Amino acid sequence: MPLEPVTASSTPGATASTPPSNADQDRRRQYRRLKIAGVVGLCIAGLVVVVGVVSRANDAGRLKTWTKAQAIPAVNVIGPVADVGSQPLVLPGSLEADYNAPIYSRVSGYVHAWYVDIGANVRTGQVLATIDTPELDQQLIQARADLDTAKANVRLAATTAQRWTSLLAQDAVSKQETDEKNGDLAARSAMVNAAQANLDRLLALKSFSRITAPFDGVVTARRTDIGALVNAGAGATTSSELFDVAKVDKLRLYVRVPQSFSARIVPGATADVTVPEYLNRHFTAALTTTSNAVSDNSGTLLVEMAVDNRDGALKAGDYAHVRFNLPAPTTVGDTQLRIPASALLFRKSGTEVAVVQSDNRVQMRHVAIGLDLGQFLEIASGLRASDRVIDNPPDSVSTGDLVRVVEPLKANGADDHAAD
């Protein structure tokens, strides 16, 4: 076998080497770049994992804190307000005419005509209607005839008495007979007077066939028509009123004031009045009188006031809102405080309010109600002006409960107190 030539590269232990090619260098650079990219990717992935874990931990902490905070009841607090100066009180009232007269017929008959309708302004004595009275007309004819008969009889009795008196002077008749004739003359004269009185009575009744207005006012109702049969008097079984006439230039205002305020209704008291049809217009009412007695049914004092209505804006029967500016009560001791009725809790142990202390813990306070103003209450004892009172407290609230105040302390801020 022929021998191959020996080269330096194949000789063991040789120290010389062949330089790497360009391809090998490119492969090595690419490998380094991939290695660096892998390391950077691993770092980024690790950072993402760390950030995610930290974020989840923070979110979980915040959620836990929020959940814990939400578990604490949120409450609104108010500050009691001291009653100082005048005290507004709004009550419902009703307006009535100063005078109101249902007009009935005093004679029986048929309506001949009517001259005014509802809403008409009438004067005293103005004719509202006329009534035909055929039966009364016949009674008048009979009464006049009875009067003529009585007058004729008295003339005859007078002549007879005069003759018998003359004969008595001549002793031609007895004194007894003469006295009888004079007595008959007196009786006949009395019958004339009776007949005249009966005629006058029937004439007075005849005058009632003209239905007239008893005073200046407004016709508020007409309940008859031409040809209608009417019976005399309000007590007749089939009678009915023909007209209603009301005097409305001044109205009476009736208000029922709760007993707790009755002592403050004093002479000279006034009130501001509004009605639904004039929301932006105010009328003034002045105290006229009171019933001076508290109703055992409603526990209220009936108050009557007068309202000027010369312009006719108000109507009898109107519902009205009456606002009194009452003087503050004179109390001995601490000033009474006012809170909304919504702040009260009625429990077996009594009337309580929930007060928030400085550490946001609840303290239940027993309170005594001085005056019930309807929407608001005067508290006679149990509260201080600096207390923070929970408005609309939950029924389950109790002393020591932790609460979260969502609104700053505010006054109850009501100007009007509505009382039922």
Secondary structure as GFF3:
##gff-version 3
##sequence-region A 1 420
A	DSSP	alpha_helix	22	70	.	.	.	ID=ss1
A	DSSP	beta_strand	74	79	.	.	.	ID=ss2
A	DSSP	beta_strand	81	82	.	.	.	ID=ss3
A	DSSP	beta_strand	87	103	.	.	.	ID=ss4
A	DSSP	beta_strand	109	114	.	.	.	ID=ss5
A	DSSP	beta_strand	121	122	.	.	.	ID=ss6
A	DSSP	beta_strand	127	132	.	.	.	ID=ss7
A	DSSP	alpha_helix	134	169	.	.	.	ID=ss8
A	DSSP	alpha_helix	175	207	.	.	.	ID=ss9
A	DSSP	beta_strand	210	212	.	.	.	ID=ss10
A	DSSP	beta_strand	217	222	.	.	.	ID=ss11
A	DSSP	beta_strand	229	230	.	.	.	ID=ss12
A	DSSP	beta_strand	243	258	.	.	.	ID=ss13
A	DSSP	alpha_helix	259	262	.	.	.	ID=ss14
A	DSSP	beta_strand	270	275	.	.	.	ID=ss15
A	DSSP	beta_strand	278	294	.	.	.	ID=ss16
A	DSSP	beta_strand	300	308	.	.	.	ID=ss17
A	DSSP	beta_strand	319	326	.	.	.	ID=ss18
A	DSSP	beta_strand	337	340	.	.	.	ID=ss19
A	DSSP	three_ten_helix	341	343	.	.	.	ID=ss20
A	DSSP	beta_strand	345	347	.	.	.	ID=ss21
A	DSSP	beta_strand	350	356	.	.	.	ID=ss22
A	DSSP	beta_strand	362	366	.	.	.	ID=ss23
A	DSSP	beta_strand	368	372	.	.	.	ID=ss24
A	DSSP	beta_strand	376	381	.	.	.	ID=ss25
A	DSSP	beta_strand	388	391	.	.	.	ID=ss26
A	DSSP	beta_strand	404	405	.	.	.	ID=ss27
A	DSSP	beta_strand	410	411	.	.	.	ID=ss28
###
